[in-house]
């Protein structure tokens, strides 16, 4: 149990909520959660499903009609046939991370993962006895992977490579040419890839390309996706994996042994989310793009902070070295003294030192308020 890490954003949210209970006004730019409500037609579908008695156990892999809807959706998005038999529906996206790492990684096996990156990757690798091997995302490289470094770090013990594009926490996107090179490395060295595509709808320029599209990758790629971000359904706990044929049965057994199944009425609502108009998603991403412009411009106007423009997701990862504060100190002081919740860069790995993650999943008014508070706080320190 000592090998388990945590997700700092939830810890910071708890601290921020505690401060609010004491009467302090906090602007939340910490947690990665859309501030939009789940669209009404999806909520209605869940209510109708409850009335239609979708309140019982379902198959561990997911309701057949839900798996078929996801397969149609993925076929359309990926541009190649995706069979329903390869889909496993899970309560949130994290189980796909956990099950994939648990199924494939033995003690001493190495796993390539992005750093800075989603903290649960490294946590689960360590938990099962694997060796986390960081693929450094550097600001100089636009927070994308360095292909030559990846090649150098592959060994005979490498069993899994984790790819996350668009990235949490950096908002970066791996260029198609680099995805193709990563795919070639995976094929050459017989490495399975877990492609975390939970932010696939959050592109501010261009559109999503999955590493699974490249030659030899469909049979060695686990696609992690879900409904939390695109449909503002974080509390519904609804995700899924698109698995290679040879993994689907094993991951289904892991579902049976852990949580039995995903809530049936939520799965019926998921069908409505996928099969109905995607305009709510389009509208939400358009608003996030406006917020992106606001927060990037505002951060770059604050002395001691510089911020490159993210291409996807809803996070900025500004460089805060000019403030003279370490990442954790910056996050703590900004929360306690300025009333702004952020996440320190080192919570996403050692290469996050000197950075902070700010989520712009909040209103433009609140983003402006947060920027003013951070600027005022830093200016007062220097006087």
N, C-alpha and C positions, 0 to 999 in steps of 0.2 A: 504493500500500500504506500510505502514511502517513496516509491518511484512515480506515483501519480502526480501530475502537475494540476493546474487549474486554468480557468479562463478569467483573467484579471478583470475584464470588462464587467463581469457580474459582481465581483468584489467591490469595484469602484461604484457600481450602481447601488449596492447595499449601503456603502458609506455615504453616498450622496442622498439617499432616501433618509438615512439617519439624521443628516444635517437639516434636511427639510422638516423633519419632525420637531427639530429644535427651533424652527422658525426662520431658517436661512433660505434665501432664494438661490436656487441652483439652476444653471442652464446645462442641460444634458447633451453633451457631444461625445459621450463615452460608448454607450451600448450600440451595437450594430443592428438596429431595428427600425424599419420604416415607421414613420409617425402617421401613416395613413391607416384608415380602418380597412379591414377586409371588405371588398366590394359587396354591396347589398345582395346581389343575385347569388353570390356564393354562400353567404350566411343563410339566405332563404332556402337554398338547396340542402343545407345541413339540417335546418328545422324540419323541412319536409321529410328528410330521411329518418329523423327521429320518429315522426308520426307514422312512417311506413315500417317501423320496427327494425331499422338497421341499428339495433342496440345489443347485438349478440356477437359471439366469437365469429371470426372469419378465418379463411385459410391463412397460414403463417406468411406465405409469400404475398398476400394481398388479395382483395376481391378480384375475380376474373375480369369483370367489366372495368375496374380501375386500371388493372395492368394493361388491358387492351387500349384504353384511352391514352395511357402514358406511352405505349408502344407507337400509337399513331402520331402522337406529339413529337416523340423523339425521331421517328422516321422522317417527318417533315423538317425538323430542325437540322438533323445530321446529314440528310441527303443520301442515306442508304437504308435498307430495310432493317428495322429493329423488331424482333419477335417478342411477343408478350411473355413467353416462357423465360426470357432473360431478365425480366423485371422483378425486383423484390421491393415491396413497399414497407417502409419503416417509420417508426415514430420520431420524425426529425431526420436530418442528414447525418448527424454524428454516428448513429449505429452503423452506417455504411463504412465510415472511417474505422470504427472499432472492429467490425466483423472482417473487413479486408485485411487489416494488420494482424488480427488474431489468427486468421486462416492461413496467411502466407509467411509469417515471420517467426522463425524459431530463435532460440537464444543464440546470440552471436551473429545473427544475420544482419546485414546492413541495409538501411533504408535512406535513400536520397530524398530530402524534403526542403522546401523553400524556407530561408531564414533571412530577414524577418518573415514569419509566416504564422498561420493560425496555430495557436499554442497547443491545441489538442493533438496535432500531428506528432510532435515530439513527445508529449506526455504518453500517448498510447504506444509509441515505438519502445520507449523505456519500460513501460508497464509489462510488455510481453517478453522483455529481455533482449530486444533488438538493439542495434547500435545506430543512433541517429547520425546521419552524415549530411551536414548542411550544404545546400546550394545557395551561396550568398547572393542576395539581391542588393545591389549597390546603387546609390543615387546616380553615380557617374554613368551607369548603364541603364538609366531610366527605371530602376528597380525591376529589371528583367534578369533572366538567368544568363550566366556566362557559359556558353557552350563548351569552350575549351576547359574550363574548370570542372564542368560536369564529367567530361571525358576522363580527366585526370583522377577523379574521385571514384569512378567505377572500379569495382574489384570482383573477384570470384565469389565474394560473400554478398554482393548486392542482389537483393531479391525483389525490391520494390522501389519505384520512383513516384513521388507525389508531385503533381502539377496543379497549380491553382491560378487560373486566368479567366477573368480579372481577379486580381489579388486582394486578399485581406491580409495585411493592413494597408498595402501600398497603393491600391487602385491601379496598378500597372497591368499591362496586357502583353503577353508573349507574342512577338511577331510570328506570322505564319511560317516564315523561313526557318526561324529558330525552333518552332514546334516540329517542323519536318525533321530537323537535325536531332532533336530529342527522341523522336520516333525511331529514327535510324539507329541511335545508340541502344534503345530498348530492344529492338529486333536483333541487333548484332550480339548483344550480351544476354538475351533471353530474360529480360526484366519485365515484370508486370508494372503497369502504370495505373495509379489511381488519379483520375482527372476530376478535380473538384470544380464543378461548373455551376455552382449555386448562384453565381452572379451573371449568368450567361445573357440575361436580358438587359443588364446595366452597362450598355456601351454608349458613350457620348459621341463617338465617331466610329464609323465602321460597324461591323457585326461579328458575331462569335464564330470561331473556328475551333472544333474539338480535335485533339490529338488523335482521336479514334478514327479520323477520316483518312489517315495516311496508311500506305501499304503495310500489311502485317500487324496492324494495331487493333483491329476489332476483337481478335481472339486473345489479346493480352491487356485490354483496357477495361477498368472499372470506372464508369461514369457516376459520379455522385451529383445528385440534383434534388430539387424539392420545391416546396410551395411557400416557404417562409418569407423569402425576400420578394420575389416577383409579384406575389398576390397578397403581401402584407398579412401573412398567416403564421407569424412566429409562434403564437400560443397554441396553435392547432397541433403542433408536433407532427409534421407530415413531410416525409422525404422518401427518396427511393434510390435504388442503384440499378444501373444497366450493366449487367454482368456478362462475362464470357460464359459460354455454354457450360464449361467444366466447373464453374464456380457457383452457379445458381442454386443447385441442390444443397451444397454445403452451407451457404449463407442462409438458406431457408431453414436449415436445421438449427443454426445459431439463433434465428428468430424464435423458433419453437422453444428452445432451451432458455431463452432470456425473457422475452416479453409476450410470448404466444402469438400476438398479432397486433396490427395497427387498428385504431378505432374505426369501426365500420361506417358510422355516419360521416366521419371526416373524409373517408375515401370516396363516398358518394358526392360530397361537395367538391372534391378534387376533380371529378369528371366534369362538373359544370365549369370549374375554373379553366380547364384545358379546352373544352369544346365550345365555349361561348366567346363573345367578342374579347379581344385582347386590348381594347382601347384603354381600360383602366391602367394597364401596365404601361402602355405608351405614354399616357398622360403623367403618370408618376415619374417615369424616367425623364421626361421633359422638364418637370419641376426640379428634379435632382440636378439636372444640367445647369439650371439657373442658379441653384444654390452653390454648385461647384464654382462657378465664376465668381460669386460673391465671396466665398470663403478663401479661395486662392488669392484673389486680389487683396483681401483684407489682411491675410497673414503676411503677405510679402510687403505690406506697408508698415508692419510692426518691426521696430529695430531689434536685431538679434535673431530674427526668424526668417527663413527662406523656404519656399514651398513650390515644388514642381507640380504641374497640372496632371491630375490622375486621368486616365483614359476610360476607366470603368469602375464598377462598384459604387459605394457612396462614402468613401474615406479619403482623407488627405493624410499624408505622412510627412509633415514639415520637419526641416532641420532646425533644431533649437540650440545648437552649440553656441551660437552667438550670444545667448542669454547668460552664459557662464554657469548654467545649471545642468546637472546630470538628468537623465530622462525621468527617473523615478522622483527625484526632488522637484522637478518641474511640475509633474502631474499632481503631486501632493500639495504643493504651494498654490498652484492655480485653483485647485479645488477648495482648499481651506481659506485662502486669502482673497481669491477673486470670484469664487462661487461658480466655477466652470468645471464640469466633469470631463476629463480627457483620459486617455490610456497611455501609460508610458511605453516607449518603444521597446524597452528590454523585456516587456511581457510577451513579446513576439519573437524573442530569441536574442542571443548575444549581439548580433549585428544590428539590432535596433537601438543600441546606445547612441545618444545624440539626437534622437527623434521622438516624436509623440504622434499618436493616432487620434485624429478628430473625425467623428462621424458627422456628416452634414445631413443626416436624416432627422432634421428639425426645421422649424419654420425659418424663413428668411429674417424675420424680426428677431428671433432668438439667436440666430447665428450672428447678426449684427451686434446684439447685446453682448454676446460672448467675446467677440473680437474687441469691442470697446473695453471690456473688463480686463482682458489679458493685456492689452496695450497699456491701460492705466496701471495695472499691477507691476509690469516690467519697468515702466517709466519711473514709478515711485521707488523702486529698488535702487535705481542708479543715481538718484538725487542725494 
